[in-house]
Amino acid sequence: MKNKKIILWIILLIAVLIQFFRPARNISSSAQPYDITTAYNTSAEVKNILSRACNDCHSNNTVYPWYAEIQPVAWWMNKHVKDGKHDLNFNEFTNNPISRQYKKLGESAEMINEGEMPLSSYTIIHANARLTASEKKLLIDWCEGIRSKMKEKYPADSFVVKKRKA
């Protein structure tokens, strides 16, 4: 019985101590000059969908819920946001080569169409991020519309993703 109490006290102490180790927040107050909406026509409805279903993980500004104050949840969220921004950051979108922009728009449309985005682990807690069929169609059409305009504006070899040297 005494060993169980010691183990419980150690676990409690660790749980309290880890609360002091917090990751940096994904919040930017500066202007976003490379934002996708600055270069590509984006309706208010699409902006609204991006804001509520995409931007927490795919922008420089995350809206943090109350449970993000609790460790290790904040660490998990921080990794999730970093991974999301690495894959696609709408605030840095036009800072990428046209080939990457084109590819990411295609991947986005495909993932939305297949129900892979937004992630189910996100929509469980953020019910407002669940997309209706018409919202999915609107986002997919938006992505494909931008890709079509890119094809009109740039030569075909602009869309070839160059391999990185090892």
Buried (B, 14 or more C-beta within 10 A) or exposed (E): EEEEEEEEEEEEEEEEEBEEEEBEBBEEEEEBEBBBBEEBEBEEEBEEBBBBBBBBBBBBBBEBEEEBEEBEEBEEBBEBBEEBBEEBBBBBBBEBEBBBBBBBBBBBBEBBBEEEBBBEEBBEEBEEBBBEEEBBEBBBEBBBEBBEEBEEEBEEEBBEEEEEEE
